[in-house]
Amino acid sequence: MYKSGLTIWYNVKSMDESVKYFTEGLGFSLDFKDEEQRIAMITTNTKDYCIGFAEAETIAPVTSSAVFEVEDIEKTYVELKERGIQFTGEIETIPNLVKLATFQDPDGNSFELSQTLTD
């Protein structure tokens, strides 16, 4: 019934600022941009997972987090900070399970990096 894939849409103040943040800041790819409708879509590091942006006058930040799995969270954390990504704190570790680092986009939507810990 379902196909592989997931797209999450966010209302944002500026489509252009969000596209720049997610492509230049996070290194994702722009798939689609409609200047007239003020919408855009990027592809993330995860197969068949996209994020869409729709420019809107009223923004209500989403506090549930889309989580991006990374191979080396410490390295990714430093690299993204160098690109201007502002994290809300340091890397947190849940022993024998996962390391997490939370950040927010320019509209206050929460996202996380995750590194699964294996024994």
Contacts in CASP RR format, 6 or more apart in sequence:
PFRMAT RR
TARGET T0000
AUTHOR 0000-0000-0000
METHOD contacts of the structure
MODEL  1
MYKSGLTIWYNVKSMDESVKYFTEGLGFSLDFKDEEQRIAMITTNTKDYC
IGFAEAETIAPVTSSAVFEVEDIEKTYVELKERGIQFTGEIETIPNLVKL
ATFQDPDGNSFELSQTLTD
4 47 0 8 1.000
4 48 0 8 1.000
5 47 0 8 1.000
5 48 0 8 1.000
5 49 0 8 1.000
5 50 0 8 1.000
6 48 0 8 1.000
6 49 0 8 1.000
6 50 0 8 1.000
7 41 0 8 1.000
7 49 0 8 1.000
7 50 0 8 1.000
7 51 0 8 1.000
7 52 0 8 1.000
8 50 0 8 1.000
8 51 0 8 1.000
8 52 0 8 1.000
8 66 0 8 1.000
9 51 0 8 1.000
9 52 0 8 1.000
9 53 0 8 1.000
9 54 0 8 1.000
10 18 0 8 1.000
10 51 0 8 1.000
10 52 0 8 1.000
10 53 0 8 1.000
10 54 0 8 1.000
10 62 0 8 1.000
10 105 0 8 1.000
10 107 0 8 1.000
10 109 0 8 1.000
11 53 0 8 1.000
11 54 0 8 1.000
11 55 0 8 1.000
11 56 0 8 1.000
11 58 0 8 1.000
11 59 0 8 1.000
11 60 0 8 1.000
11 107 0 8 1.000
12 18 0 8 1.000
12 53 0 8 1.000
12 54 0 8 1.000
12 55 0 8 1.000
12 56 0 8 1.000
12 59 0 8 1.000
12 105 0 8 1.000
12 106 0 8 1.000
12 107 0 8 1.000
13 55 0 8 1.000
13 56 0 8 1.000
13 59 0 8 1.000
13 106 0 8 1.000
13 107 0 8 1.000
14 55 0 8 1.000
14 106 0 8 1.000
15 33 0 8 1.000
15 38 0 8 1.000
15 39 0 8 1.000
15 40 0 8 1.000
15 53 0 8 1.000
15 54 0 8 1.000
15 55 0 8 1.000
17 106 0 8 1.000
18 40 0 8 1.000
18 53 0 8 1.000
18 105 0 8 1.000
18 106 0 8 1.000
18 107 0 8 1.000
19 30 0 8 1.000
19 33 0 8 1.000
19 40 0 8 1.000
19 42 0 8 1.000
19 53 0 8 1.000
21 105 0 8 1.000
21 106 0 8 1.000
22 28 0 8 1.000
22 42 0 8 1.000
22 51 0 8 1.000
22 105 0 8 1.000
23 29 0 8 1.000
23 30 0 8 1.000
23 42 0 8 1.000
24 83 0 8 1.000
25 80 0 8 1.000
25 83 0 8 1.000
25 84 0 8 1.000
25 85 0 8 1.000
26 80 0 8 1.000
26 83 0 8 1.000
26 85 0 8 1.000
28 42 0 8 1.000
28 43 0 8 1.000
28 44 0 8 1.000
28 45 0 8 1.000
28 51 0 8 1.000
29 42 0 8 1.000
29 43 0 8 1.000
30 40 0 8 1.000
30 41 0 8 1.000
30 42 0 8 1.000
31 41 0 8 1.000
31 42 0 8 1.000
31 43 0 8 1.000
31 50 0 8 1.000
32 39 0 8 1.000
32 40 0 8 1.000
32 41 0 8 1.000
33 39 0 8 1.000
33 40 0 8 1.000
33 41 0 8 1.000
34 40 0 8 1.000
37 54 0 8 1.000
38 54 0 8 1.000
38 55 0 8 1.000
39 52 0 8 1.000
39 53 0 8 1.000
39 54 0 8 1.000
39 55 0 8 1.000
40 52 0 8 1.000
40 53 0 8 1.000
41 50 0 8 1.000
41 51 0 8 1.000
41 52 0 8 1.000
41 53 0 8 1.000
42 50 0 8 1.000
42 51 0 8 1.000
42 52 0 8 1.000
42 53 0 8 1.000
43 49 0 8 1.000
43 50 0 8 1.000
44 50 0 8 1.000
44 51 0 8 1.000
44 68 0 8 1.000
45 68 0 8 1.000
45 69 0 8 1.000
45 70 0 8 1.000
46 68 0 8 1.000
46 69 0 8 1.000
51 66 0 8 1.000
59 107 0 8 1.000
61 104 0 8 1.000
61 107 0 8 1.000
61 108 0 8 1.000
61 109 0 8 1.000
61 110 0 8 1.000
62 109 0 8 1.000
62 110 0 8 1.000
63 109 0 8 1.000
63 110 0 8 1.000
64 110 0 8 1.000
65 102 0 8 1.000
65 110 0 8 1.000
65 111 0 8 1.000
65 112 0 8 1.000
66 111 0 8 1.000
66 112 0 8 1.000
67 100 0 8 1.000
67 111 0 8 1.000
67 112 0 8 1.000
67 113 0 8 1.000
67 114 0 8 1.000
68 111 0 8 1.000
68 112 0 8 1.000
68 113 0 8 1.000
68 114 0 8 1.000
69 114 0 8 1.000
69 115 0 8 1.000
69 116 0 8 1.000
70 76 0 8 1.000
70 113 0 8 1.000
70 114 0 8 1.000
70 115 0 8 1.000
71 115 0 8 1.000
72 115 0 8 1.000
73 91 0 8 1.000
73 99 0 8 1.000
73 100 0 8 1.000
73 101 0 8 1.000
73 113 0 8 1.000
73 114 0 8 1.000
73 115 0 8 1.000
74 91 0 8 1.000
76 113 0 8 1.000
77 87 0 8 1.000
77 91 0 8 1.000
77 101 0 8 1.000
77 113 0 8 1.000
80 87 0 8 1.000
80 103 0 8 1.000
80 113 0 8 1.000
81 87 0 8 1.000
85 103 0 8 1.000
86 103 0 8 1.000
86 104 0 8 1.000
87 101 0 8 1.000
87 102 0 8 1.000
87 103 0 8 1.000
88 102 0 8 1.000
88 103 0 8 1.000
88 104 0 8 1.000
88 110 0 8 1.000
89 101 0 8 1.000
89 102 0 8 1.000
90 101 0 8 1.000
91 99 0 8 1.000
91 100 0 8 1.000
91 101 0 8 1.000
92 99 0 8 1.000
92 100 0 8 1.000
92 101 0 8 1.000
93 99 0 8 1.000
93 100 0 8 1.000
93 117 0 8 1.000
94 100 0 8 1.000
95 117 0 8 1.000
96 117 0 8 1.000
96 119 0 8 1.000
97 116 0 8 1.000
97 117 0 8 1.000
98 114 0 8 1.000
98 115 0 8 1.000
98 116 0 8 1.000
98 117 0 8 1.000
99 114 0 8 1.000
99 115 0 8 1.000
99 117 0 8 1.000
100 112 0 8 1.000
100 113 0 8 1.000
100 114 0 8 1.000
101 112 0 8 1.000
101 113 0 8 1.000
102 110 0 8 1.000
102 111 0 8 1.000
102 112 0 8 1.000
103 110 0 8 1.000
103 111 0 8 1.000
103 112 0 8 1.000
103 113 0 8 1.000
104 110 0 8 1.000
104 111 0 8 1.000
105 111 0 8 1.000
END
